[in-house]
Amino acid sequence: MQYLALMEQDTVTLAAAIGLRVKEGRRSRGWTLDQLAEISGVSRRMVVNVEQGETNPSIGTLLRLGDALGVGLPALVEPPEPWSMRVTRAGEGAVLWQGEGGGQGVLMAGAGPPHVVELWDWTLAPGDKHTSEPHSSGTRELMQVREGTVALAVGTEQVDLGVGDAASFPGDTPHSYANAGSRPARFSLAVLEPDVGAGVPG
């Protein structure tokens, strides 16, 4: 199943769909807004805004909420359903990040829990940079540059990656992707987040 063609709709509709799934996840666990805020580390005001579809939450916020609910980020974008083949056509992925220069982070496919896997298609316009806070413990990321050059920083290390270059690194460390070049850069990114929801109170 496709992502309900969410990307054919506007960001307001996407925010509303995410908000509904967060609210349903919270209520299914019998949690109050304060409990979800405390467990996720997201402020109560932000949780309220997300549930009401009044904000376009950052990837970091979605990750924290998805982890707290034990479902992972893809389940907040894609409705739960029995496992089957799912196809996301070009242009139908969920745009969850937009850079000031016009770049995008698009979630193309996902699976889980308990071992959540995400497949992303990233485009960085010249000057674009995405800084990511550490994901949950044990998260690993793999990326391969398809166009242009990407400056990857992980902790205190930084490397420039060109077309065809690939890297794997711990996603539970602060990291960033940047395009200091004069042409757009594009890369594929896979994220493995193991044991999502482990230790989360039921």
Secondary structure, DSSP 4 states (H G I P E B T S, - for coil): --STTGGGS-HHHHHHHHHHHHHHHHHHTT--HHHHHHHHT--HHHHHHHHTT-S---HHHHHHHHHHTTS-SHHHHS-----------TT-SEEEEE-TTS-EEEEEEEE-SSSEEEEEEEEE-TT-EEEE---STT-EEEEEEEES-EEEEETTEEEEE-TT-EEEEETTS-EEEE--SSS-EEEEEEEEETTTTTT---
